[in-house]
């Protein structure tokens, strides 16, 4: 049964941070969809662009294993739903945040074809467990050229 890795970063107009949904299908391809903020516009009307990436099988396996490793080695950094809230101050954009600090959180998961969840957690954007992980480093290096809509147009 195939697995699907999900990596989501909410967007935030206040910082002009694009919303990013990254997905990786085991044995298949991967890609990301960016929604770019436009000052004063509701997110549902903002520009969306989708990109595909080629990864070798070793890198794909690393990303899947990293989700499990982060959960196992840094369970204290993996936040349960009860510690999160959806900040809806921006029109049509719920930003997942840590209740205690208000820090933007990424959502990471592995799902199976049958819809069952293998792993699923949120983690603060500034968490060393996330920032120092190969998961973050590999995905960030793929996404970096597309973070800004002007740069993305020329990439």
C-alpha positions as CSV (number, residue, x, y, z in Angstrom):
1,X,0.0,0.0,0.0
2,X,1.5,3.3,-1.1
3,X,2.1,6.1,1.4
4,X,1.8,9.9,1.0
5,X,3.9,12.4,2.8
6,X,2.2,15.8,3.6
7,X,4.1,18.9,4.6
8,X,2.1,22.1,5.1
9,X,3.2,25.6,6.0
10,X,0.5,28.2,6.5
11,X,0.9,31.5,4.7
12,X,1.0,34.7,6.6
13,X,0.3,38.1,4.9
14,X,1.8,40.0,7.7
15,X,5.2,38.6,6.8
16,X,4.3,38.1,3.1
17,X,5.0,34.4,3.7
18,X,3.5,32.1,0.9
19,X,1.3,29.2,1.9
20,X,3.0,26.0,0.9
21,X,1.6,22.5,0.5
22,X,4.2,19.9,-0.3
23,X,3.4,16.3,-1.1
24,X,5.4,13.2,-1.9
25,X,3.8,10.0,-3.1
26,X,5.8,6.8,-2.4
27,X,6.9,5.3,-5.6
28,X,5.7,8.3,-7.6
29,X,6.4,12.0,-7.9
30,X,6.3,15.0,-5.6
31,X,5.4,18.6,-5.9
32,X,4.3,21.7,-4.1
33,X,1.5,24.3,-4.4
34,X,2.2,27.8,-3.3
35,X,-0.4,30.5,-2.6
36,X,1.3,33.9,-2.7
37,X,-0.1,36.6,-0.4
38,X,-1.2,39.9,-1.9
39,X,-1.6,42.8,0.5
40,X,-5.2,43.4,1.3
41,X,-6.6,40.5,-0.8
42,X,-8.4,37.5,0.7
43,X,-6.3,34.4,0.3
44,X,-8.8,32.6,-1.9
45,X,-8.2,35.2,-4.6
46,X,-4.4,35.1,-4.5
47,X,-2.1,33.6,-7.1
48,X,-1.4,29.9,-6.9
49,X,1.3,28.0,-8.6
50,X,2.2,24.4,-8.7
51,X,5.7,22.9,-9.1
52,X,6.9,19.4,-9.6
53,X,10.2,18.0,-8.3
54,X,12.3,15.0,-9.2
55,X,13.8,13.1,-6.2
56,X,15.7,9.9,-6.2
57,X,14.4,6.9,-4.2
58,X,17.0,7.3,-1.4
59,X,15.9,10.9,-0.8
60,X,12.2,9.9,-0.8
61,X,13.0,7.2,1.7
62,X,14.9,9.7,3.8
63,X,12.0,12.1,3.9
64,X,9.5,9.4,5.0
65,X,11.9,8.1,7.7
66,X,12.5,11.7,8.9
67,X,8.9,12.2,9.7
68,X,9.0,9.1,11.9
69,X,12.3,10.0,13.5
70,X,11.2,13.5,14.4
71,X,8.1,12.0,16.1
72,X,10.1,9.4,17.9
73,X,13.0,11.5,19.0
74,X,11.2,14.8,19.6
75,X,7.8,13.9,20.7
76,X,7.8,16.9,23.1
77,X,8.1,19.2,20.0
78,X,5.2,17.5,18.1
79,X,2.1,19.3,19.2
80,X,-1.3,17.6,19.7
81,X,-4.5,19.3,18.4
82,X,-5.3,20.5,21.9
83,X,-2.2,22.8,21.9
84,X,-3.1,24.4,18.6
85,X,-5.5,27.1,17.4
86,X,-6.5,28.5,14.0
87,X,-5.7,32.2,13.7
88,X,-8.3,33.6,11.4
89,X,-7.4,37.3,11.5
90,X,-6.5,37.2,7.8
91,X,-9.4,36.8,5.4
92,X,-9.8,33.2,4.1
93,X,-6.6,32.1,5.8
94,X,-6.5,30.0,9.0
95,X,-2.9,30.0,10.4
96,X,-2.1,27.0,12.6
97,X,-0.5,28.4,15.8
98,X,0.8,27.1,19.1
99,X,-1.6,28.2,21.8
100,X,1.1,28.9,24.3
101,X,3.3,31.2,22.2
102,X,1.3,32.0,19.1
103,X,4.1,30.7,16.9
104,X,3.1,29.6,13.4
105,X,3.2,25.7,13.1
106,X,3.9,23.4,10.2
107,X,1.8,20.3,9.8
108,X,3.5,17.0,8.8
109,X,2.0,13.6,8.1
110,X,2.1,10.3,6.4
111,X,-1.1,8.9,5.1
112,X,-1.8,5.5,3.4
113,X,-3.9,4.9,0.3
114,X,-6.7,3.5,2.4
115,X,-6.9,6.9,4.2
116,X,-5.4,5.7,7.5
117,X,-2.9,7.9,9.2
118,X,0.6,6.6,9.9
119,X,2.0,9.9,11.4
120,X,0.4,13.3,11.9
121,X,1.6,16.2,14.0
122,X,2.2,20.0,14.1
123,X,5.5,21.5,15.0
124,X,6.5,25.1,15.6
125,X,8.3,26.8,12.7
126,X,11.2,27.7,14.9
127,X,11.6,24.3,16.5
128,X,15.2,23.1,16.4
129,X,13.8,19.5,15.9
130,X,12.3,20.8,12.6
131,X,15.0,23.3,11.5
132,X,17.9,20.9,12.0
133,X,16.2,17.9,10.4
134,X,17.0,16.6,6.9
135,X,13.3,16.7,6.2
136,X,13.3,20.5,6.6
137,X,16.6,21.0,4.8
138,X,15.7,18.9,1.8
139,X,12.2,20.3,1.4
140,X,13.4,23.9,2.0
141,X,16.1,23.6,-0.6
142,X,13.5,22.4,-3.2
143,X,11.0,25.2,-2.3
144,X,13.4,28.1,-1.9
145,X,13.5,29.2,-5.6
146,X,9.7,29.5,-5.5
147,X,9.1,31.3,-2.2
148,X,8.7,34.7,-3.9
149,X,6.3,35.0,-6.8
150,X,8.7,37.3,-8.8
151,X,11.6,34.8,-8.5
152,X,9.3,31.9,-9.1
153,X,8.2,33.4,-12.5
154,X,11.9,33.5,-13.6
155,X,12.8,30.0,-12.2
